[in-house]
Amino acid sequence: DVVMTQSPLSLPVTLGQPASISCRSSQSIVSGDGNTYLNWFQQRPGQSPRRLIYKISDRDSGVPDRFSGSGSGTDFTLKISRVEAEDVGVYYCLQGTHWPPTFGQGTKVEIK
Amino acid sequence: EVQLVESGGGLVQPGGSLRLSCAASGFTFSNHWMSWVRLAPGKGPEWVANIKKDGSERNHVDSVKGRFTVSRDNIKNSLYLQMDNLRAEDTAIYYCARGYSGDNLWGQGTLVTVSS
């Protein structure tokens, strides 16, 4: 299975400040169709996971533009330009190129 | 309203069986791969299984192969997960999700507890 490694695992942030989460895959996750199926999910306390970003950098409908994704090859990043209180939760990267889809360990974002 | 609603979770003894259901509404169910994902206490999420639009292809993660079976009924707009020979380590919240690797539609989850 493809191993997805996230860092940091805990991220205390100040409201209004930027935050960045890194995700690295153990092998290439470029699909045969040329797409890289790297998604980012947010899970707020007591809620279901919510996809924020797909194919590295495409933002889902309704996701604030303070969230952005970037990267290529095996290294990917999720950035929050200005953290708001509603951003508290656990963030997961997921590769959907190879079976089974695999998540990173999760990064817990909390407010300082 | 576009939604997925899971049901069928509960408390079961080791070795027992459960059948989870996921009712889809508000979109063309038969146009989408569907998946089951679980989140165990203190662990990260794990992809359990997925199934192609017409049911012709199914995938199960190794840890459940031979014990769990994903299926669907495109007439009833429903996804199922038959879970047999349950183990303590199967205890988790089970989510139904649209897509091969999950898109922007997930259910609220149903809790499965395997304990004697």
Interface residues (C-beta under 8 A of the other chain):
Chain A: Y37 N39 F41 S48 P49 R50 R51 Y54 D60 S61 Y92 L94 Q95 G96 W99 P100 P101 T102 F103 G104 Q105 G106
Chain B: S35 V37 G44 P45 E46 W47 N59 V61 Y95 A97 Y100 S101 G102 D103 N104 W106 G107 Q108 G109
